[in-house]
Amino acid sequence: MMFTIDESRKLLNAAGVFFARDEEDEITDETPAQMLNLNDTWCWACADGEVVPDDEMPRLAELFWRYGNCGILFWASERRSQCRSEFHDINRLIDFVRMEETIRTQEPNSSKRAYAKHLYSIGVAPQ
């Protein structure tokens, strides 16, 4: 599915993936509206976020549409040179999307991809 920037922003805002902009969250007017909330993603007690430029919004929305929060984690990891988390469950989610996106790239036709047998292991480096 292809999203426009505005459609992407609407979907991701509705999903609540960005830092909220209200008084309780101590977010100032200077805080970018499109900042992913990545608190406790890479390590415990990690206050973190990633600004999503407008030109990246459609890609992020597509990944979210296809994989849910796993797509958000994958996108953030890719933005940070494939960074890894100290949490193995986060890394497995990122690896899952990375493997599926590799398969999508190898076979862009969804009808052919549906019947193509691909095997991979999560948590094992690709060969």
Secondary structure, DSSP 8 states (H G I E B T S, - for coil): ----HHHHHHHHHHHT-B---SGGGT--TTS-TTEEE-TTSSSTT---EEE--GGGHHHHHHHHHHHTHHHHHHHHHHHTTS---S-HHHHHHHHHHHHHHHHHHH---HHHHHH------TTS---
